[in-house]
Amino acid sequence: MDSEKMAEIYDKYSNAVYRMAFAYCKNKADAEDIMQEVFIKRFSIDIVFDEETKEKSWLLKVTVNKCRDMFRSLRYKYSLTLIPLEEASLVYETPEESEVYRAVMSLPQKYRTVIHLFYYEEYSIKEISAITGSRETAVQTQLFRARKKLKEILGKELQL
């Protein structure tokens, strides 16, 4: 793969991969490390995707797997330092969006992941199931519970 094609892929998917990694681990440095590992893996193997959506799904699945690997590692268990959301270099269009994103980030990891994939990346429940390796019914249940927790956190009905 030539460097021009690599740059094109990186520009197209880096934001989604970073957001997924950050939603999973809530740490800017870890999210950047994971993003780097994901793209190294993508560029080191020669895969041709039929559709653009399949490439994005593959990248997000690798991202989730890399996050899980990180949580299982000893390095992570002994370095539990989190960076506040204010320092995470995330840009919000409106204050309400920031409030919702903070509420999403306060959810347990399993709920953050499904909410992020469903609302921010616009994947279907079936696609989320394939990305996370969970059953579709488990994804539906997690979405239901996550929405309920978000309503409690935000104290109002969400129009998602």
C-alpha positions as CSV (number, residue, x, y, z in Angstrom):
1,M,0.0,0.0,0.0
2,D,1.4,3.4,-0.9
3,S,1.7,6.3,1.5
4,E,-1.0,8.3,-0.3
5,K,-3.6,5.5,0.2
6,M,-2.5,5.2,3.8
7,A,-3.0,8.9,4.4
8,E,-6.4,8.7,2.8
9,I,-7.5,5.8,5.0
10,Y,-6.1,7.5,8.1
11,D,-7.8,10.8,7.3
12,K,-11.1,9.1,6.7
13,Y,-11.2,6.9,9.8
14,S,-8.9,8.3,12.4
15,N,-11.6,10.4,14.1
16,A,-14.0,7.5,14.4
17,V,-11.2,5.1,15.7
18,Y,-10.0,7.7,18.3
19,R,-13.6,8.4,19.5
20,M,-14.3,4.7,19.9
21,A,-11.0,4.2,21.8
22,F,-11.6,7.2,24.0
23,A,-15.2,6.2,24.7
24,Y,-13.9,2.8,25.7
25,C,-10.9,3.7,27.9
26,K,-11.7,7.4,28.8
27,N,-8.0,8.3,28.6
28,K,-6.5,10.5,25.8
29,A,-3.0,8.9,25.9
30,D,-4.4,5.3,25.8
31,A,-6.9,6.2,23.1
32,E,-4.0,7.7,21.0
33,D,-1.9,4.6,21.6
34,I,-4.7,2.3,20.6
35,M,-5.5,4.4,17.5
36,Q,-1.8,4.1,16.5
37,E,-1.9,0.3,17.0
38,V,-5.1,-0.1,15.0
39,F,-3.6,1.8,12.0
40,I,-0.3,0.0,12.2
41,K,-2.3,-3.3,12.0
42,R,-4.4,-2.0,9.1
43,F,-1.4,-0.9,7.1
44,S,0.7,-4.0,7.8
45,I,-1.8,-6.4,6.4
46,D,-3.0,-6.4,2.8
47,I,-6.8,-6.5,3.0
48,V,-9.1,-5.2,0.3
49,F,-12.6,-4.3,1.4
50,D,-15.6,-4.5,-0.9
51,E,-17.3,-1.6,0.8
52,E,-16.3,1.4,2.7
53,T,-18.5,0.5,5.6
54,K,-16.9,-2.9,6.0
55,E,-13.5,-1.2,6.4
56,K,-14.8,1.1,9.1
57,S,-16.5,-1.9,10.9
58,W,-13.2,-3.8,10.7
59,L,-11.3,-0.9,12.1
60,L,-13.7,-0.4,15.0
61,K,-13.7,-4.1,15.8
62,V,-9.9,-4.0,16.0
63,T,-10.2,-0.9,18.1
64,V,-12.6,-2.6,20.6
65,N,-10.3,-5.7,20.7
66,K,-7.2,-3.5,21.3
67,C,-9.0,-1.7,24.1
68,R,-9.9,-5.1,25.7
69,D,-6.3,-6.2,25.4
70,M,-5.2,-3.0,27.1
71,F,-7.6,-3.5,30.0
72,R,-6.3,-7.1,30.5
73,S,-2.6,-6.0,30.5
74,L,-0.6,-5.5,33.7
75,R,0.6,-2.1,32.5
76,Y,-3.0,-0.8,32.6
77,K,-3.8,-2.4,36.0
78,Y,-0.9,-0.5,37.6
79,S,-1.3,2.8,35.8
80,L,-4.9,3.9,36.4
81,T,-4.4,7.6,35.6
82,L,-7.3,9.3,33.9
83,I,-7.2,12.6,32.0
84,P,-10.1,14.9,32.6
85,L,-12.5,15.3,29.7
86,E,-11.5,19.0,29.4
87,E,-8.0,17.9,28.4
88,A,-9.2,15.3,25.8
89,S,-9.2,17.7,22.8
90,L,-12.8,16.8,21.9
91,V,-14.8,19.5,20.0
92,Y,-18.5,19.9,20.7
93,E,-20.9,21.8,18.5
94,T,-23.2,22.8,21.2
95,P,-23.2,22.9,25.1
96,E,-26.0,20.3,25.1
97,E,-23.8,18.0,23.0
98,S,-21.1,18.4,25.6
99,E,-23.5,17.6,28.4
100,V,-24.7,14.5,26.7
101,Y,-21.2,13.4,25.8
102,R,-20.1,13.8,29.5
103,A,-23.1,11.8,30.6
104,V,-22.2,9.0,28.1
105,M,-18.6,9.0,29.3
106,S,-19.8,8.6,32.9
107,L,-21.6,5.3,32.0
108,P,-20.0,1.9,32.6
109,Q,-17.8,0.8,29.7
110,K,-20.2,-1.8,28.3
111,Y,-22.9,0.9,28.0
112,R,-20.5,3.6,26.6
113,T,-19.5,1.2,23.8
114,V,-23.0,0.4,22.6
115,I,-24.2,4.0,22.9
116,H,-21.2,5.3,21.0
117,L,-21.5,2.7,18.2
118,F,-25.3,3.2,17.9
119,Y,-25.6,7.0,18.1
120,Y,-22.2,8.4,17.2
121,E,-21.1,5.9,14.6
122,E,-24.7,5.0,13.5
123,Y,-24.3,1.3,13.4
124,S,-27.3,-1.1,13.6
125,I,-27.7,-3.5,16.5
126,K,-26.7,-6.4,14.3
127,E,-23.5,-4.5,13.3
128,I,-22.7,-3.6,16.9
129,S,-23.2,-7.3,17.8
130,A,-20.6,-8.2,15.2
131,I,-18.2,-5.5,16.3
132,T,-18.4,-6.3,20.0
133,G,-18.8,-10.0,19.8
134,S,-22.0,-9.9,21.8
135,R,-25.4,-11.3,21.0
136,E,-28.0,-9.0,19.4
137,T,-30.3,-9.4,22.4
138,A,-27.4,-8.4,24.8
139,V,-26.8,-5.3,22.7
140,Q,-30.5,-4.4,22.8
141,T,-30.5,-4.8,26.6
142,Q,-27.4,-2.7,27.0
143,L,-28.8,0.0,24.8
144,F,-32.0,0.0,26.9
145,R,-30.2,0.1,30.2
146,A,-27.8,2.8,28.9
147,R,-30.7,5.0,27.8
148,K,-32.3,4.6,31.2
149,K,-29.1,5.6,33.0
150,L,-28.6,8.6,30.7
151,K,-32.2,9.7,31.5
152,E,-31.3,9.5,35.2
153,I,-28.0,11.3,34.8
154,L,-29.4,14.1,32.6
155,G,-32.7,14.3,34.6
156,K,-34.8,14.7,31.5
157,E,-36.2,12.8,28.5
158,L,-33.6,12.5,25.7
159,Q,-34.6,12.9,22.1
160,L,-32.0,10.5,20.7
